[in-house]
Amino acid sequence: SKVKGKTETSRRDKLKRHMLSVDVAEETVHGPDGSEWFALEITGQSFLYHQVRRMVGAAVRAARDGDGAAARVAHSLRADVAERAPTAPSEGLCLDVGT
């Protein structure tokens, strides 16, 4: 079907989010309070509200859970599941808008 001169498929394609790369620094930085920090760089075409914070939350949960973590994360990504990945706190996050 057409909507204002564009096909429905092309409209849906524009709504898709694309990850171009994900890089994690090998070194962990320790804060003065004993907390651990790591650098994570996610490059993509665009992101949804809280998407990056939820991806980081899922990665932290998977690292903490160990066995069975991959299955739990995959389960929480299904559209028919109400459970969502925890949202990582915004503290320490920064946005670099590329050109």
C-alpha positions in Angstrom: 0.0 0.0 0.0 1.1 3.6 -0.6 1.2 6.3 2.0 1.8 9.8 0.7 3.8 8.5 -2.3 5.9 5.9 -0.3 5.3 2.3 0.2 4.5 0.9 3.6 7.7 -1.2 3.4 10.0 1.8 2.9 8.3 3.5 5.9 9.0 0.5 8.1 12.6 0.3 6.9 13.2 3.9 8.0 12.0 3.0 11.5 14.6 0.2 11.9 17.6 0.8 14.1 21.0 -0.4 13.0 24.0 -1.1 15.2 27.2 -0.4 13.3 29.7 -1.4 16.0 30.1 -2.1 19.7 33.5 -1.8 21.3 34.4 -2.4 24.9 37.7 -1.2 26.4 40.0 -3.9 27.8 40.9 -1.8 30.9 38.6 -1.3 33.8 38.8 2.0 35.6 38.4 2.0 39.4 36.7 5.0 41.0 37.8 6.6 44.3 34.8 4.8 46.0 35.9 1.4 44.8 33.4 1.3 41.9 34.4 -0.3 38.6 33.9 1.6 35.3 34.4 0.5 31.7 34.3 2.2 28.4 31.7 1.0 26.0 31.3 2.6 22.6 28.1 1.8 20.6 27.8 3.3 17.1 24.5 3.2 15.3 22.2 4.9 12.9 19.9 6.1 15.6 18.7 4.9 19.0 15.3 4.7 20.8 14.7 6.3 24.2 16.7 4.4 26.9 17.9 1.8 24.3 21.6 2.2 25.1 20.9 2.2 28.8 18.9 -1.0 28.5 21.6 -2.7 26.3 24.2 -1.8 28.9 21.9 -3.1 31.7 21.4 -6.4 29.8 25.1 -6.7 29.4 25.8 -6.1 33.1 23.1 -8.6 34.0 24.5 -11.2 31.7 28.0 -10.7 33.1 26.7 -11.0 36.7 24.4 -14.0 36.0 27.0 -16.2 34.3 25.3 -19.5 33.4 22.0 -19.1 31.5 22.5 -15.4 31.0 22.4 -15.6 27.2 19.1 -17.4 27.3 17.6 -14.9 29.7 18.7 -11.9 27.6 17.4 -13.6 24.4 14.1 -14.3 26.2 13.7 -10.7 27.4 14.3 -9.4 23.8 11.2 -11.2 22.5 8.3 -8.9 21.6 5.7 -11.1 23.4 7.6 -11.0 26.8 6.8 -8.3 29.4 10.2 -8.7 31.1 12.7 -6.1 30.0 16.4 -5.6 30.6 17.2 -3.3 33.5 17.9 0.3 32.6 21.5 1.2 33.5 21.9 4.5 35.4 22.7 7.5 33.3 25.6 8.5 35.5 28.8 8.3 33.5 27.1 8.1 30.1 27.9 10.6 27.4 26.5 11.2 24.0 28.8 11.9 21.1 26.8 13.0 18.0 28.9 12.1 15.0 28.8 13.9 11.7 
